[in-house]
Amino acid sequence: METAKALTIAGSDSGGGAGIQADLKTFQELKVYGMSVLTAVTAQNTLGVQGVYPVKLEAIEQQLKSLSEDLTPQAVKTGMLFNSEVIGVVASSLEKYQWSNVIVDPVMIAKGGSPLLQKEAVNALREKLIPLSTVITPNIPEAEVITGISIDSMDRRKDAASAIVELGAHSVVIKGGHDDTATASDLFYDGSRFETFSTPRIQTMNTHGTGCTFSAAITAQLAKGSSLQEAIYTAKAFIQAAIQNDLHIGSGHGPTNHWAYNSKELMPIDA
């Protein structure tokens, strides 16, 4: 039986809560062999981002080439890509190596407000990367930037989801973490039907890395052969457990608990 392999193309979080570190932790917990392509090094902790240091394009391209020659992933996720040049290299490599199950987490802003994607890169995201995605997982502010639609209701969220699929995405999950309702409801759309995945909202500041972790869990499950709906359901349960079972680390926006899914009783998901 072949070992499932998943690749994350993202930035490093020195605080360990998001980025490459969160992705690899998630892959490991879901029993998938994790690989990484580093796009940037960030200096950050729970209080914010103190520095962003992009990796040279040549180094990103070589990392991708090395994996293509020996360790073909069954699923790939993208996270922090920082600028249009990096997006171009990643998109062209995905096409060149014909890697499938592409999950795009359009990382734009850190929890503390620091920009992680330059404004000029949004068009490259729309035109080059979104059309290659099996699923894209923006939060509400990211979906607003991608579509230009102000989201203040579920109907407007559906409008944004439709607009993203029209950009070429196979499907989209617009996450509900930035909503203010009693439940955290993620909206799925694949061009033909809408579906929501809902769990009780946990009131906590310690949600650093939730987006990375959620998309990484989808990636891991797709690498193992799960259907997209099954992968989203597991990812929702994984991140709910990670938020619910707080680690209480740091003085700001603390990280989630990546081992909680395998060690704690899980909240039910309304799907």
N, C-alpha and C positions, 0 to 999 in steps of 0.2 A: 504494500500500500504506500503510495507516494505521500511524503510529508507536505502538507499545505504550507506555502510560502507567501508572505505578504510584504509589500514594499511601501515604506513611507518616504515621501520626498518633501522635506520640510526643514524648518529651522531648529536650532538647539536652544533649549530653555535651561539656563544654568541653575534655576531653582527647581527643576525636575517635575513641575506640575503640568506643563503643556508641551507642545512641539514634539520633536523626535522622541524625547524621553517618555512622554505620556503614551505615544503611539506604540513604542516597543513594549512598555509595561502591559498595555492592553492586549497586544498580540500574544504575549507570553501567557497572560491569564486565560486567554481563550484557546490556548494550545495550538498556536500557529507560529511557525518559524519566521521571525521578523528580520527584515533588512532595511537599510536606510541610505538615503542620498541626502547629504547635508547641503542646504542652500544658503544658510546664514548662521552666524553665531550671535546670540543675544546675551547681554549681561542683564540679568533680571532676578528679582525675588518677589515675594508676595506684595511688596510695596509699589512695584512698578518696573518699567524697563529703563535701565540706565545707559544702554548702548546697543546698537545694531551694527554688525560687521558682516557684510555680504561675502559669500564665497565666490571666487573667480568663476566665470562662465566655463572656462576650460576644465576646471576641476569638477564642476557639476556634470558636464558632458561625459567626462571620463568615468565618473562613478556609475553613471547610467550604462555606459558601454561595457564596463567590467561585469556588471550584473547580467547584461544581455548575453554575454559569452559563456556564462556558467550557471547562474542561479535565476532562472526565469520565474518571476512571481505569478501566482494565480490571481492576484488582485493587487491593485496599486492605489494608494491615496496620496493626494497632494495637500499640503498645508501652506505654511508661509513661503511664498515665492518672491515677495518683495518688489520686483519691478518687471517691466514688460520684456526685457531681455531674457530673464530667467524663465518667464512663462513661455517665451518662444522656444528656448532650448528644450524645456520639458515637453511641450506639446509636440515638437518635431520628433523627439525621441520616442514618445508614446506611439506615434504613427509609424515610425521606422521599425520599431521592434514588435509592433502589433500586439501590445499588451492589452488584455481585456480586463473587465471589471474595474473601471476607473472611477474612484470616488473623489470628488473635488470638494474640499473644505475651503471656501474662499476667505482665508484668514486676512482680515483687513485692519482690525484694531485690537490691541491688547486690553485686558480687563481694566487696567488703570487709565486707558485712553490713548496710549501711544500708538501711532500709525505703524502697521506692519506690512502694508501694501501701498506703494506710491500711487497717487491719484492718476498719473498718466498710464498706469498699468491696468486700469479697469476695462478699457476697450480691448486690450490684448486678452484679458480674461474672458470677455464676452465672445470675441471673435475666434480665438485659437483654442482655448481650453474647454470651455463649456460644451461645445459641440462634440467633444470626445468623451464626455462623462456618462457613465452608467447612472450615477446619481450625484447631485450636487446638494450640499447641506448647509445653506446659509442660515444665520439667525435673522431676526427681523430687520435690524439696521443694515446688514449686508445685503439682504434682498431688496431693500429700498435703494441702495446705491446701485446695484446691478440693473434694476428695472426703472428707476426714476419714479416709482409708485410709492406714495405715502401710505403706510399700513397702519390703520387704526381700528380695524375690525377683521373678523374672519373672512368676510366677503372680499375685502381688499387684499387679504393674504392669498386668497384663491386667484385673484387677478394677477398678483405678482408671480405666483406659481405657474400660471398659464403663460405669462410673458417669458419666464425662464425656459420653459419647455420649447417655446417658439424660437428661442435662440439656438436650439439644437440639442439640449440636454435630453437624455432618454427619460429621466425622471428627476424629481426634486423633493427634498424634505425641508420645509421652512420651519425651523425650530421655534418653540414657544417660550424659551427661557426669558426673553425680554418683555413678555406680556405681563399683565398685572392681575390675572385671574387666579382663582383658587386651585386650578389644575394647570399643569404644564403640558400643553397640547402641541404636538408636532404634526404638521400638515404634509401629507404625501400626495403627489400628483404625478401621473405617468402619461399624461396626454389624453387619457380616456376616463379616468375616475379619480376621485378624491378619497382619502382615508385619513383619519386622525388616530394618533397614538397618544394616550393621555395617562398621566400619573399625578398624584397629589403633589402640589408645589411645596418644596422644603424651604423655609425661610432661613437663609444662611448667607454669609459673605464668602464662604469657602467654596467657590465654584470655578476657580482658576483651572483652565484646561478642559472644561466640559465639552466644548465643541470638538477639540482634537480627539478626545477620548471616544465620543459618540461616533464620529466618522471612522475612527480606527476600528471600533467594534464591528461596524458594518463591513469594513474591509476584511477583517479576519473571518467573519462568517461567510462572505462570498468566496473567499479563498478556499474554504472547506466545502463549498458546493451548495450552500444554503440558497433558497430562493431570496429574492430581494425583500419581500415582505417578512420572511422569517428572520433575515439579517437585521432589518430595522427593529423588529420586535425584541430581539436579543440585545441590540445596542441600547434600546430604551431602558430595558431592565438593568443592563450593566451600568449605565450612567446614573440611573435612579439610586441603585445601591451605593455607588461611589459617592454621591452627594449626601445620601441619608446617613451614612456611617462616617461621620466627620473625623478627620485626623487632628484638627486643631494645631496646625503648623503655621508659623509665621505671624506677623502682626498686621497683615493686610488681607488681600484676597487669597486665602489659602487654597491649596490643591485639593483635589478629590481623592478618594480612597480606592485605588485600583484593585486591591485584593478583596474588597468587600463582596463582590458578586459571587465569589466562590466560597465565602465563609459566613454569610449572613442570610437571614430570611428575607425574601424579596417582596416588595410591594406589588400588588396586582396591576396590570396594565389594561386600560380600557381601550380596546382596538376594534 
